[in-house]
Amino acid sequence: MFTTRPELRGTFGMVASTHWLASAAGMAVLERGGNAFDAAVAAGLTLQVVEPHLNGPGGDLPAILWPVSRGEPVVLCAQGVAPRAATIERYRDELGLSLVPGTGPLAAVVPGAFGGWLAMLRDFGTMDFADVAQYAIGYAESGYPVIPGIAGAIRNVESLFRDEWTTSADVYLPVPEPGGLHRNPQLAETYRRLAASDDPVDEWYRGFVAEAIVRFQERDWMDSSGERHAGLLAEDDLRGWRPSYEAPLSVDYAGLDVLKAGPWSQAPVFLQQLRLLEGFDLAAMGHASAEYVHTITECAKLAFADREAWYGDVPDVPLGTLLSGTYADERRRLVGDTASPELRPGSPDGREPRLAAPVRGVPVAPGVGEPTRGDTVHLDVVDRHGNMVSATPSGGWLWGAPVIPELGFCLGTRAQMFWLDEGLPNSLAPGKRPRTTLSPTMVLRDGEPYLALGTPGGDQQDQWTLHVFLAHVHFGLDLQASIDAPNHHTEAFPSSFYPRETRPLHVAVEERTGTATIDGLHARGHDVEVSGPWSLGRVSAVGREPDGRLKAAANPRGMQGYATGR
């Protein structure tokens, strides 16, 4: 009833992503004989060029992979770590900051996306870097069509580029017109040099790329604190880092096994929400009804409260308890008939939760780059052999830090997700991963890969994707109809992004959920934000049926997501 078009079907290969040129690049690789991992890398590198306001080479990459050769899933963690010089004392006591700035080189961690894509290609792909990078190089050199979001993002920081980040002005000013072609010849040259080298990864983390990064961020640059700061990355930080692999977390739900990354990301909140929701008859409530949205929202608040208290790159996250049915049964009793204004983490194994101090009065310098929902990209690939990829690269946004002129891209700013409070799971520490919002999803059926899906959206990723999954599972909608269905989310917990706001009682719903749902949420005490009719979520998905048939779907919101296959 919500679909605008049926999901795509085929048997050769499927690629779905947040930009049509990335989907086309991935499909071209599949048609040349590459596998899903070759296609994912080609699409990922292309996204860095054609959506520079949403991701870049200096960003981060988590992915969930199903390599047929292994016969089991694996999580690729290419989330960079904090510099060795990045201590709470340095930021708080020496620099007088209460939060890590949201922009500028002081918020940089080791750029992990490039190492992650190359690890995927090396360990599971069949092609060379030059083969899969040719599409990104071509668009950077010859030009790619400017979507309105790029022009809008540049316009928001135009004065900053002119007055402070002049190296960015050289690349992005004057503001390009939507529909016109934009080029980044220096980025094209960077990738050409890497493609011509014997070891692109070594060149990135030890060679000319690393040298340019370290040299550039030693300068003071204006950031969102309203002050100028230099970065802290050193040669040893880059030389000593490489991506890693780990087993995914898994929760069984409605006969399916749902796979997510670990608590160095926010990903387990998806699984905690499933554990809470399995105690409700969602189908009987009716899709997008007031009762349905209320129930999901209140469960989300409980899961995200646990994120704040327990998740981080630390060894003692009580995952076994947090994902258990017994713990969910206890927490589910907190879901009432009205909206709760409180942030209520639980006490797994009797441990007392601790939250960061409320953020008040943090300066936000106007025009110095502020994140918005959706500053990320996503892609999913499945091939005829059964290999599957779900990847959510992000960071290195054009508005996040000044462009490094020799390289044509800027550093990521993921360190803004650390707290400067002592003793929290997500407190800043040298060599530690920030608790990222990036959260791809994979679903197994009878032990075999069934779905790969995800979305941009910061804190909303594990809400928007969850809602698509629930629509598919509980209401029988195909992938496209599930994506097209009205979406919603809450921001009633501390944002992962500077300046870390909380909006108690908040719930956003698309206007087309209807007046009955909107009025019903008001009656239950929610602070309802009515969003545009097609505005929440950018989910894409691919799937594989037991008989080998493939399927894919993409988000129509914004008119740039695309699913392709044959």
C-alpha positions in Angstrom: 0.0 0.0 0.0 3.0 2.3 0.3 5.1 1.2 -2.6 5.9 3.4 -5.5 7.6 0.6 -7.5 8.3 -3.1 -6.9 11.7 -4.3 -5.6 14.1 -5.2 -8.4 14.7 -8.9 -9.2 17.6 -10.7 -10.9 20.1 -13.5 -10.7 23.5 -12.0 -11.7 24.1 -9.3 -9.1 22.5 -6.4 -7.3 23.9 -3.1 -6.0 21.9 -0.6 -4.0 23.3 2.6 -2.6 22.6 6.2 -1.7 23.8 7.5 -5.1 23.1 6.3 -8.6 26.7 6.7 -9.9 28.0 4.5 -7.1 25.4 1.8 -7.9 26.3 2.0 -11.6 30.1 1.7 -10.8 29.4 -1.4 -8.6 27.2 -3.0 -11.3 29.9 -2.3 -13.9 32.4 -4.3 -11.9 30.0 -7.2 -11.5 29.4 -7.3 -15.2 33.1 -7.3 -15.8 33.4 -10.5 -13.7 34.1 -9.0 -10.3 32.5 -10.2 -7.2 30.5 -8.4 -4.5 33.6 -7.2 -2.7 35.2 -5.8 -5.8 31.8 -4.0 -6.6 31.5 -2.7 -3.1 35.0 -1.1 -3.2 34.3 0.5 -6.6 31.0 1.9 -5.3 32.6 3.0 -2.0 35.4 4.9 -3.7 32.9 6.5 -6.1 30.7 7.7 -3.2 33.8 9.5 -1.8 33.9 11.6 -5.0 30.2 12.2 -5.9 28.9 12.7 -2.3 31.7 14.7 -0.7 29.3 16.4 1.7 28.4 13.0 3.1 31.7 11.0 3.1 35.3 11.2 2.0 38.6 9.4 1.8 39.5 10.7 5.3 36.5 9.0 7.0 35.6 5.7 8.5 34.1 2.4 7.4 32.3 -0.5 9.2 31.0 -3.3 7.0 29.4 -6.7 7.5 30.5 -9.3 4.9 29.4 -12.7 3.9 32.2 -14.3 1.9 31.1 -17.6 0.4 34.6 -18.9 0.8 34.3 -18.6 4.5 30.7 -19.7 4.9 30.2 -17.4 7.8 29.8 -13.6 8.4 32.5 -11.2 9.5 32.6 -7.6 10.6 35.2 -5.3 9.0 36.1 -2.6 11.4 37.8 0.3 9.7 37.0 2.9 12.4 40.2 4.9 13.1 41.4 5.5 16.6 42.3 8.7 18.6 45.9 10.0 18.3 48.3 9.0 21.0 48.5 12.6 22.1 44.7 12.9 22.5 44.1 12.8 26.2 41.2 14.3 28.3 43.8 16.5 30.1 45.0 17.9 26.7 41.5 18.9 25.6 39.9 19.9 28.9 42.7 21.3 31.0 45.2 22.7 28.5 42.8 23.8 25.8 39.8 24.6 28.1 37.3 22.6 26.1 34.3 20.8 27.6 33.6 18.8 24.4 35.8 17.7 21.5 35.0 20.2 18.7 32.6 19.0 16.0 34.8 20.3 13.1 38.5 21.0 12.4 41.6 18.8 12.7 41.5 18.6 16.5 38.5 16.3 16.1 40.4 14.0 13.7 41.1 10.3 14.3 43.2 8.0 12.0 41.4 7.9 8.7 40.2 4.3 8.4 38.0 4.1 5.3 40.8 3.7 2.7 42.5 0.9 4.7 39.2 -0.8 5.2 38.2 -0.8 1.5 41.7 -2.1 0.6 41.5 -4.8 3.2 38.2 -5.9 1.8 39.6 -5.9 -1.7 42.8 -7.8 -0.7 41.1 -10.5 1.4 37.9 -11.2 -0.5 38.0 -9.4 -3.9 39.5 -10.5 -7.2 40.6 -7.3 -8.8 43.4 -4.8 -8.3 43.0 -1.3 -6.8 43.5 0.3 -10.2 40.6 -1.8 -11.6 38.1 -0.7 -9.0 39.3 2.9 -8.6 39.0 3.9 -12.2 35.4 5.0 -11.8 36.2 7.3 -8.9 39.2 8.7 -10.7 37.1 9.3 -13.8 34.4 11.3 -11.9 37.0 13.3 -10.0 39.0 14.1 -13.1 36.2 14.6 -15.7 33.4 15.8 -13.4 30.3 14.5 -11.7 26.8 16.0 -11.6 26.3 18.2 -8.5 23.2 17.3 -6.5 21.4 20.0 -4.6 22.7 18.7 -1.2 26.3 19.4 -2.2 25.6 22.9 -3.3 23.6 23.5 -0.1 26.3 22.1 2.1 28.9 24.3 0.5 26.7 27.4 0.7 26.3 26.8 4.5 30.0 27.1 5.0 30.9 29.5 2.1 32.0 32.3 4.4 34.2 29.9 6.4 35.9 28.7 3.3 36.5 32.3 2.1 37.8 33.6 5.4 39.4 30.6 7.1 39.5 27.4 5.2 41.0 28.8 2.0 42.3 25.4 0.9 38.6 24.2 0.8 37.7 27.4 -1.1 40.2 26.4 -3.8 38.2 23.1 -4.4 34.6 24.1 -3.8 34.2 27.8 -4.5 32.5 29.4 -6.2 29.5 27.3 -5.1 28.7 24.9 -7.9 25.3 25.0 -9.5 23.1 21.9 -9.0 23.1 19.9 -12.2 26.4 21.2 -13.3 29.7 19.2 -13.3 32.2 19.5 -10.5 35.8 18.3 -10.6 38.4 17.5 -8.0 41.6 17.0 -10.0 43.9 16.7 -7.0 41.8 13.9 -5.5 42.0 12.2 -8.9 45.8 12.6 -8.9 46.0 11.2 -5.4 44.2 8.0 -6.4 46.2 7.8 -9.6 49.4 7.8 -7.6 48.0 5.1 -5.3 46.8 3.0 -8.2 50.3 3.1 -9.7 52.1 2.1 -6.5 53.0 -1.4 -5.5 51.4 -1.1 -2.1 48.6 1.5 -1.9 48.0 0.9 1.8 51.6 1.5 2.6 51.6 4.7 0.5 48.5 5.9 2.4 49.6 5.2 6.0 53.4 5.5 5.6 54.0 7.4 2.3 53.0 10.6 0.6 49.4 10.6 2.0 50.5 10.2 5.6 53.2 12.9 5.2 50.7 15.4 3.8 48.1 14.7 6.5 50.6 15.1 9.4 52.2 18.3 7.9 48.8 19.9 7.1 47.1 19.4 10.4 50.0 20.9 12.4 48.6 24.3 11.5 45.9 26.0 13.6 42.4 26.0 12.0 39.1 27.5 13.0 36.7 24.9 14.4 33.2 24.8 15.9 34.4 25.9 19.3 35.0 29.3 17.7 38.7 29.0 18.3 41.7 27.9 16.2 43.3 24.6 17.0 45.9 22.3 15.4 45.4 18.5 15.1 47.2 15.8 17.1 47.8 13.1 14.5 51.5 12.0 14.2 53.3 9.7 11.9 53.3 6.9 14.4 49.5 7.1 14.7 49.1 6.4 11.0 51.9 3.9 10.7 50.6 1.7 13.5 47.0 1.4 12.5 45.3 -1.2 10.3 41.7 -2.3 10.1 40.5 -5.5 11.9 38.0 -8.3 11.6 35.7 -9.6 14.2 32.7 -11.9 14.6 29.3 -10.1 14.5 26.8 -10.0 17.3 23.6 -11.9 16.6 20.1 -11.9 17.9 17.3 -14.3 16.6 14.1 -12.6 15.7 11.0 -13.9 13.9 13.0 -16.9 12.7 15.8 -14.7 11.4 19.3 -14.1 12.7 20.1 -10.3 12.7 23.8 -9.5 12.6 25.5 -6.2 13.9 28.9 -4.9 14.8 30.1 -4.6 18.4 29.7 -1.9 21.1 32.6 0.2 19.6 29.6 1.3 17.5 26.0 2.0 18.4 25.0 -1.1 16.5 23.8 -3.3 19.5 20.9 -0.9 20.0 19.3 -2.4 17.0 19.5 -5.8 18.7 18.3 -4.5 22.1 15.3 -2.9 20.4 14.4 -6.3 18.8 14.7 -8.0 22.2 12.3 -5.5 23.7 9.9 -5.5 20.8 9.5 -9.3 20.6 7.3 -8.9 23.7 4.7 -6.9 21.8 2.2 -7.9 19.1 3.3 -5.3 16.5 1.3 -6.7 13.7 -1.9 -6.3 15.7 -1.2 -2.6 16.3 -1.2 -1.7 12.6 1.7 -0.3 10.8 2.5 3.4 11.6 -0.4 3.6 14.0 0.0 5.8 17.1 0.3 2.7 19.3 2.9 1.2 17.0 5.1 4.4 16.8 4.7 5.0 20.6 5.8 1.4 21.5 8.8 1.5 19.1 9.8 4.9 20.3 9.7 4.0 24.0 11.7 0.9 23.4 14.2 2.9 21.4 14.7 5.3 24.3 15.5 2.4 26.6 18.0 0.9 24.2 19.7 4.2 23.5 19.9 4.9 27.3 21.9 1.7 27.6 24.1 2.9 24.7 24.9 6.0 26.7 25.8 4.1 29.8 27.5 1.0 28.6 28.8 1.2 25.0 32.3 2.0 24.0 35.7 0.7 22.9 36.3 -1.0 26.3 36.6 -4.7 27.2 33.9 -4.9 29.9 30.6 -4.0 28.0 28.0 -6.5 29.5 26.8 -7.6 26.1 25.6 -11.0 27.2 23.2 -9.5 29.6 22.2 -6.5 27.5 21.1 -8.8 24.6 19.4 -11.4 26.8 15.7 -12.1 26.9 15.7 -11.9 30.7 17.1 -8.4 30.7 14.7 -7.3 28.0 11.7 -8.7 30.0 12.8 -6.5 33.0 13.3 -3.4 30.9 10.1 -3.9 28.9 8.1 -3.3 32.1 9.2 0.4 31.8 7.2 0.9 28.6 4.0 2.6 29.6 1.0 4.2 28.0 2.6 7.7 27.9 5.9 9.0 26.7 8.7 9.0 29.2 10.9 12.2 29.5 13.7 10.4 31.3 16.9 8.8 30.1 16.7 5.4 31.9 19.7 3.1 31.5 19.5 -0.3 33.1 21.7 -2.1 35.6 23.0 -5.2 33.8 24.5 -7.8 36.2 23.7 -5.3 39.1 26.2 -2.7 37.8 25.3 0.9 38.4 25.0 2.9 35.2 26.8 6.2 34.9 26.0 8.9 32.3 27.9 11.9 31.0 27.1 15.2 32.7 24.4 17.1 30.9 25.7 19.5 28.2 24.9 23.1 28.8 26.2 26.4 27.3 28.6 24.8 24.7 29.6 27.4 22.1 28.7 26.7 18.5 30.5 29.1 16.2 28.1 30.2 13.4 29.0 28.9 10.0 31.7 26.6 11.2 30.1 23.4 10.0 27.4 21.5 11.8 26.3 17.9 11.1 22.8 17.1 10.1 20.9 13.9 9.9 22.0 11.9 6.9 25.7 13.1 6.7 26.7 9.5 5.6 26.3 7.1 2.7 25.4 3.4 2.5 25.7 0.6 0.0 24.7 -3.0 -0.2 25.9 -5.6 -2.8 25.0 -9.3 -3.5 26.4 -11.3 -6.3 25.4 -14.5 -8.1 27.8 -16.6 -6.0 26.1 -15.5 -2.8 28.7 -13.1 -1.5 27.0 -10.2 0.3 28.2 -6.8 1.7 26.5 -4.2 3.8 28.7 -1.1 4.3 28.2 2.4 5.9 31.2 4.6 5.1 31.1 8.1 6.5 33.2 11.0 7.8 35.7 13.2 5.9 32.8 15.6 5.1 33.7 18.7 3.1 32.3 20.9 5.8 34.0 19.0 8.6 37.7 20.1 8.1 39.8 22.1 5.6 40.9 20.3 2.5 44.5 19.1 2.4 45.6 20.7 -0.9 48.1 18.1 -2.0 45.5 15.4 -1.6 42.1 17.0 -2.5 40.3 15.7 0.6 39.8 16.6 4.3 40.2 14.6 7.5 37.3 13.1 9.4 36.0 14.4 12.7 34.8 11.3 14.5 36.6 12.2 17.8 33.7 14.5 18.5 31.9 11.4 19.7 34.2 11.0 22.7 33.2 12.4 26.0 35.7 14.4 28.1 34.2 13.1 31.3 36.5 10.6 33.0 35.5 7.0 33.5 32.8 6.5 30.9 32.9 3.6 28.3 33.1 6.3 25.6 35.6 8.6 27.3 38.5 9.9 25.2 41.7 8.0 25.4 44.8 7.6 23.2 44.5 4.8 20.6 40.8 4.3 21.4 37.9 4.0 18.8 35.1 6.6 19.2 31.7 5.0 19.6 30.6 5.5 16.0 27.0 5.8 14.8 27.8 3.9 11.6 25.8 0.7 11.6 25.3 -1.7 8.6 23.0 -4.7 9.1 22.9 -8.2 7.7 20.2 -10.8 8.2 20.5 -14.6 7.9 17.7 -17.1 7.1 18.4 -20.7 8.0 22.0 -19.9 8.4 22.4 -18.3 4.9 22.6 -14.6 4.0 19.2 -13.2 3.3 19.3 -9.4 3.6 21.9 -6.6 3.7 20.5 -3.2 4.5 21.3 0.2 6.1 21.0 3.9 5.9 22.8 7.2 6.6 21.4 9.2 9.5 23.7 9.4 12.6 21.8 8.4 15.7 18.8 7.5 13.5 20.5 4.7 11.6 19.4 2.0 14.0 15.9 3.4 14.0 15.2 4.0 10.3 16.7 0.6 9.3 14.9 -1.2 12.1 11.6 0.2 11.0 12.2 -1.0 7.4 13.1 -4.4 8.8 9.9 -4.5 11.0 7.7 -3.5 8.1 9.2 -6.4 6.0 8.9 -9.0 8.8 5.6 -8.1 10.4 3.6 -6.7 7.6 4.8 -8.7 4.6 5.9 -5.7 2.6 8.6 -6.3 0.0 11.9 -4.4 0.4 10.8 -1.5 -1.7 7.4 -1.1 0.0 9.2 -1.4 3.4 11.6 1.4 2.5 8.7 3.6 1.0 6.5 3.2 4.1 6.3 6.3 6.4 9.3 6.4 8.8 9.9 8.0 12.3 12.5 8.4 15.0 13.3 9.9 18.3 16.1 12.1 19.5 15.3 11.8 23.2 18.9 11.0 24.2 22.3 12.8 23.9 23.3 13.3 20.3 26.5 11.6 19.2 27.5 14.8 17.5 28.7 18.2 18.8 27.2 19.9 20.7 25.5 16.8 22.0 21.9 18.0 22.5 19.1 15.9 24.0 15.4 16.5 23.0 13.3 14.8 25.8 9.9 13.5 24.6 10.8 14.1 21.0 9.5 11.9 18.1 9.6 12.8 14.5 7.1 11.3 12.0 6.6 11.8 8.4 3.5 13.8 7.6 1.9 11.0 5.6 1.5 8.9 8.7 -1.8 10.7 9.0 -3.6 12.9 11.6 -4.8 9.9 13.6 -1.2 8.8 14.4 0.0 12.4 15.0 -2.9 13.2 17.3 -2.5 9.9 19.1 1.2 10.6 19.8 0.3 14.0 21.1 -2.3 12.4 23.4 0.4 10.0 24.7 2.6 13.0 25.7 5.1 13.0 22.9 6.7 16.2 21.5 5.8 15.5 17.9 7.9 16.9 15.1 5.9 16.5 11.8 8.5 16.1 9.1 8.0 16.3 5.3 6.0 13.5 3.7 9.2 11.9 2.2 12.0 13.0 4.5 13.1 10.4 7.1 15.6 7.7 6.1 17.7 6.8 3.2 17.6 3.0 3.5 18.8 0.7 0.8 18.8 -3.1 0.8 19.7 -6.2 -1.2 18.5 -9.8 -0.7 18.9 -13.4 -1.8 16.3 -16.0 -1.9 17.0 -19.7 -1.3 16.7 -20.5 -5.0 19.4 -18.0 -5.8 17.2 -15.2 -7.0 18.4 -11.7 -6.0 16.5 -8.6 -5.1 17.2 -5.0 -4.3 15.5 -1.7 -3.4 16.6 1.9 -2.8 15.3 5.0 -1.1 13.2 7.4 -3.2 13.6 10.3 -0.7 15.9 12.9 -2.2 15.7 11.2 -5.7 19.3 10.0 -5.7 19.3 6.5 -4.2 19.4 3.7 -6.7 19.2 0.0 -7.0 20.5 -1.8 -10.0 21.0 -5.4 -11.1 20.3 -8.1 -13.6 
